[in-house]
Amino acid sequence: FEGRFKRILISVKDGIKTGEPLAKELARYPHVFPNVYVQLVRAGEATGKLDVILLRLTGYLERTEETRKRVKKAMAYPIGMISFSLLVVASLLVFLVPRLKGLFEKMGKEMPGPTQLLIAMSDFVVNNYVLMAVVGVGAALFLAYWRSTPTGKYRIDAFFLRMPITSYFSRTKAIVQFSKTLGMLLESGVNLSEALDIVCNIVDNKVLTQKLNEARDKIIKEGKIAKYLKETGIFPNIASYMISTGEQSGKLAEMLLTVGDDYDTELTEITDGLTSKIGPIMTMVLGVVIGFVVLSIFLPIMSMGDLAGM
């Protein structure tokens, strides 16, 4: 370990040597060790099962990181293709089309519709590239700032929940995060009220977080977790049934972990399936775009060839 993290570990070690609990030392660095991590360590220290809990937490963090890397890798290919294609199209519009424009106009005949559209696009880009760059950068900065505000984050998350694919991923990811974390906390000896306070705020989507917080208040008052989780609209019927079964049989923590694992597996399979389909779809779409540009350039040239032949 190097840098800041090494200094943090040394500080934690020194604190433990003075007799401070490990959880208390970790809590001093919330940006490095999240609240769920600290609470699990505290529960492990209280129950004498710290080694078991740390091993379970390590596995949980490894699977979470693996899922994050898988999604990132899946998105790298289409993003790379889009970026490369945009660069090629922009180069054609800025450098090639303006040079051919004069040649096309000397033909003395009306150009095909695709070529007229391509020239209009080229003129717009060449004449307004500074404005486009400023607007693009400004929009990106504004969106980043707006997303950092509570209102902006909530609105963006609400938009994602209205889209079919992103809605599925947001809800399923919330089920996995909630079920696995709550299951680990309960299994480690953390009481339900404190565990709910932790897990309801680790879900990424703020709209779903609000719904879970509303359910948390009802659960704490009446102690019926499956009923109020179902009312959130996040958990499907099968997940609610499994949680209810665990609640009635006294194996709630075990069933929550099972639900989290099942939906984590489903999420992985869907992600891998989409990854295999995104490549061909992106290739087809980008092929159509680049084909339109090439066709628009060569239609007048082919027309000139026909005139020369006549």
Disulfide bonds with the S-S distance in Angstrom:
none
